[in-house]
């Protein structure tokens, strides 16, 4: 059951493999989407590159994005204009090769906002004769134009440490703050060493 006493039990839905969502029966998928719409719940989905899948997967019903799989990437960059970012610092760049194989998304239009990009070590083949951008979308904010359910889609899992922060930001964004960590931080500073005298001398703190 998704509800209790006319209240939704879940503030966000996570699919560790987005294929499971896409392959759901029509009945179950409609029930889930209806729940998400009524209780303002978003979906986090991870695209897992699979050896048996083609390198390029075209858009499918309910998923309007072209997906390139099994890519090697480097130099991840965050979109400073993304509304998803909360804990993660906007506009930062991680330089170097990213761990593991990746899927990247080619959204159909500018209504879908990139959260993060990266550069390919080996650029993927063009889709429909069009050249791909030098930066590829690795994390995408999908407003749910077709089904009215907002989503944040990841092109890889938690091998890349930055995705752990982006996952927390996605949960906060899609749950409208219900699943949020506080921004307040406490620092413990050990000041004992300030009062330690020089070697060979005796000093006392007043």
C-alpha positions as CSV (number, residue, x, y, z in Angstrom):
1,X,0.0,0.0,0.0
2,X,1.3,3.5,-0.9
3,X,-1.1,5.4,1.4
4,X,-2.2,5.3,5.0
5,X,-5.2,7.2,6.3
6,X,-5.3,9.1,3.1
7,X,-1.7,10.2,3.4
8,X,1.2,9.2,1.2
9,X,3.7,6.9,2.8
10,X,6.6,7.9,0.6
11,X,8.1,11.3,-0.2
12,X,10.2,10.1,-3.2
13,X,10.6,6.9,-5.2
14,X,14.0,5.6,-6.2
15,X,14.7,3.1,-9.0
16,X,18.3,1.8,-8.7
17,X,17.8,0.6,-12.3
18,X,15.5,2.8,-14.4
19,X,14.8,-0.1,-16.7
20,X,12.6,-1.6,-13.9
21,X,10.4,1.4,-14.1
22,X,10.2,1.4,-17.9
23,X,9.4,-2.3,-18.0
24,X,6.6,-2.2,-15.4
25,X,3.2,-3.3,-16.4
26,X,0.9,-0.6,-17.6
27,X,-1.4,-1.1,-14.6
28,X,1.3,-0.9,-12.0
29,X,3.0,2.1,-13.7
30,X,-0.2,4.0,-13.9
31,X,-0.8,3.4,-10.2
32,X,2.6,4.6,-9.3
33,X,2.4,7.7,-11.5
34,X,-1.1,8.5,-10.1
35,X,0.3,8.3,-6.5
36,X,3.2,10.6,-7.5
37,X,0.9,13.2,-9.0
38,X,-1.6,13.2,-6.2
39,X,1.0,13.4,-3.4
40,X,3.6,15.5,-5.2
41,X,6.3,12.8,-5.2
42,X,9.2,12.7,-7.7
43,X,11.3,9.8,-9.0
44,X,15.0,9.3,-8.9
45,X,16.3,6.9,-11.5
46,X,19.7,5.4,-12.2
47,X,20.6,4.3,-15.8
48,X,22.8,1.2,-15.5
49,X,25.0,0.6,-18.6
50,X,24.5,-3.1,-19.6
51,X,26.6,-5.2,-21.9
52,X,23.6,-6.7,-23.6
53,X,22.1,-3.3,-24.5
54,X,23.0,-1.4,-27.7
55,X,25.4,1.5,-27.5
56,X,22.6,3.9,-28.4
57,X,19.0,3.5,-27.1
58,X,16.5,5.7,-28.9
59,X,13.5,7.4,-27.1
60,X,10.8,5.1,-25.9
61,X,7.2,5.6,-24.7
62,X,7.3,7.4,-21.4
63,X,11.1,8.1,-21.8
64,X,11.8,10.8,-24.4
65,X,15.6,10.8,-24.1
66,X,18.2,9.1,-26.3
67,X,20.7,7.2,-24.2
68,X,24.3,6.5,-25.0
69,X,25.8,3.7,-22.9
70,X,29.2,2.3,-21.9
71,X,31.1,5.5,-22.3
72,X,34.3,6.6,-20.6
73,X,34.1,10.2,-19.3
74,X,36.2,12.9,-17.6
75,X,35.9,16.4,-16.2
76,X,32.5,16.4,-14.5
77,X,30.9,19.9,-14.3
78,X,27.9,21.0,-12.3
79,X,25.3,23.3,-13.8
80,X,25.3,26.5,-11.7
81,X,21.7,27.2,-12.8
82,X,20.2,23.9,-11.7
83,X,17.5,24.2,-9.1
84,X,18.3,20.7,-7.9
85,X,21.6,21.7,-6.2
86,X,21.5,22.3,-2.5
87,X,24.3,20.6,-0.6
88,X,26.5,20.4,-3.8
89,X,28.3,23.6,-4.7
90,X,27.1,24.9,-8.1
91,X,29.5,25.4,-10.9
92,X,32.3,23.3,-9.5
93,X,34.4,21.1,-11.8
94,X,35.9,17.7,-11.0
95,X,39.0,17.2,-13.2
96,X,40.1,13.8,-14.3
97,X,38.7,10.5,-15.5
98,X,35.4,9.4,-13.9
99,X,35.2,5.8,-12.5
100,X,33.4,3.1,-14.3
101,X,31.2,3.0,-17.5
102,X,28.6,5.7,-18.0
103,X,25.3,6.3,-19.7
104,X,24.6,9.9,-20.9
105,X,21.3,11.4,-21.9
106,X,20.3,13.4,-24.9
107,X,17.0,15.2,-24.0
108,X,14.6,16.2,-26.8
109,X,14.5,19.9,-26.0
110,X,15.6,22.6,-23.5
111,X,12.7,21.9,-21.1
112,X,14.9,19.2,-19.6
113,X,17.7,20.9,-17.5
114,X,21.1,19.3,-17.1
115,X,22.3,19.0,-13.5
116,X,25.8,17.8,-14.5
117,X,27.9,17.3,-17.6
118,X,31.1,15.5,-18.5
119,X,33.3,15.1,-21.5
120,X,33.8,11.9,-23.4
121,X,37.2,10.3,-23.8
122,X,35.8,8.9,-27.1
123,X,32.9,10.9,-28.5
124,X,29.7,8.8,-29.2
125,X,28.3,8.3,-32.7
126,X,26.0,11.1,-33.9
127,X,22.2,10.5,-33.5
128,X,20.1,11.2,-36.6
129,X,23.0,12.8,-38.4
130,X,23.4,15.5,-35.7
131,X,26.7,16.1,-33.9
132,X,26.7,15.7,-30.2
133,X,27.9,18.5,-27.8
134,X,31.4,18.3,-26.4
135,X,29.8,18.0,-22.9
136,X,27.4,15.2,-22.3
137,X,24.6,15.2,-19.8
138,X,25.3,12.7,-17.0
139,X,22.6,13.9,-14.5
140,X,19.3,15.3,-15.8
141,X,16.3,17.1,-14.3
142,X,13.2,15.8,-16.1
143,X,10.1,17.9,-15.3
144,X,7.8,15.1,-16.3
145,X,6.3,16.8,-19.3
146,X,4.5,13.7,-20.5
147,X,3.4,12.1,-17.2
148,X,3.5,15.2,-14.8
149,X,5.9,13.5,-12.5
150,X,9.3,15.2,-12.0
151,X,12.4,13.1,-12.1
152,X,16.1,13.3,-11.7
153,X,18.0,10.8,-13.8
154,X,21.6,9.6,-13.2
155,X,23.9,8.1,-15.8
156,X,25.8,6.1,-13.3
157,X,25.7,4.9,-9.7
158,X,27.6,5.8,-6.6
159,X,31.1,4.8,-7.9
160,X,31.6,8.5,-8.5
161,X,31.6,10.2,-5.1
162,X,29.9,13.4,-6.3
163,X,26.7,11.4,-7.1
164,X,26.3,10.7,-3.4
165,X,25.8,14.4,-2.8
166,X,23.7,14.9,-5.9
167,X,21.5,12.0,-4.8
168,X,20.8,13.8,-1.5
169,X,20.1,17.0,-3.4
170,X,17.7,15.1,-5.7
171,X,15.8,13.6,-2.8
172,X,15.4,17.0,-1.2
173,X,14.3,18.6,-4.5
174,X,11.8,15.9,-5.4
175,X,10.3,15.6,-1.9
176,X,9.9,19.4,-1.6
177,X,12.2,19.4,1.4
178,X,10.8,16.5,3.3
179,X,13.9,14.5,2.8
180,X,16.5,17.1,3.5
181,X,19.6,17.3,5.6
182,X,20.1,20.5,7.5
183,X,22.6,23.0,6.1
184,X,24.0,23.9,9.5
185,X,27.4,22.4,10.3
186,X,29.4,22.3,13.5
187,X,33.2,22.3,13.5
188,X,35.3,21.1,16.4
189,X,38.6,22.9,16.7
190,X,41.3,21.6,19.0
191,X,43.2,24.6,20.3
192,X,45.5,22.8,22.8
193,X,48.5,23.1,20.5
194,X,48.2,26.9,20.7
195,X,49.4,26.8,24.3
196,X,52.2,24.3,23.8
197,X,55.6,25.9,24.3
198,X,58.7,25.6,22.2
199,X,60.8,22.6,22.7
200,X,63.2,23.0,25.6
201,X,61.2,25.8,27.3
202,X,58.5,25.7,29.9
203,X,55.4,27.8,29.2
204,X,52.2,27.9,31.0
205,X,48.9,29.2,29.6
206,X,47.4,32.0,31.6
